[in-house]
Amino acid sequence: MHKKNLLYFSMTILIFLIDRISKYFILKLSTPTGDLNISITSFLNFNLIWNSGVAFGLLSFDQNIYYNIVTAIIILVTSILIWIAIRAKGLEKISFLLIIGGSFGNMFDRLYYSAVIDFIDITYNDYHWFIFNVADIFICIGVILLIILEFFKIKVKV
């Protein structure tokens, strides 16, 4: 049982590290003023933004009190998710761990930089999706997996 818990813990840390490494390279590529605009393909760009809100820049605040309240709520929700993940089993546990790993990456940014580093910009025919980061990808995959598992009442042992 301890080996499995170590594997789960390692997965969360790996997600955190993948996110941190991606953000480290983006910051290294940016100019001293923090600007970055790199076209990778016709639909994928790297544009550095500092997100002081929550998911996809929603609820952005200029006042520190609101930012701190939102950050405290995110820490509380992540703590509850850890508690739930400890008790979960199978693919449901993996889903929660994906969310937690991504949350740790964004939480680090919130606490260290007072904003989350977002840089993945998808554009199609002048339509821009929200700019996001690697942690957001893992969070979304975890949430989508949980929705699928619940919707189809799937129980998968891992």
HELIX and SHEET records of a PDB file:
HELIX    1   1 HIS A    2  LEU A   29  1                                  28    
HELIX    2   2 ALA A   55  GLY A   57  5                                   3    
HELIX    3   3 ASN A   64  ARG A   87  1                                  24    
HELIX    4   4 GLY A   90  TYR A  112  1                                  23    
HELIX    5   5 VAL A  134  PHE A  151  1                                  18    
SHEET    1   A 4 ASN A  37  SER A  39  0                                        
SHEET    2   A 4 LEU A  44  ASN A  51 -1                                        
SHEET    3   A 4 VAL A 116  TYR A 124 -1                                        
SHEET    4   A 4 TYR A 127  HIS A 128 -1                                        
END                                                                             
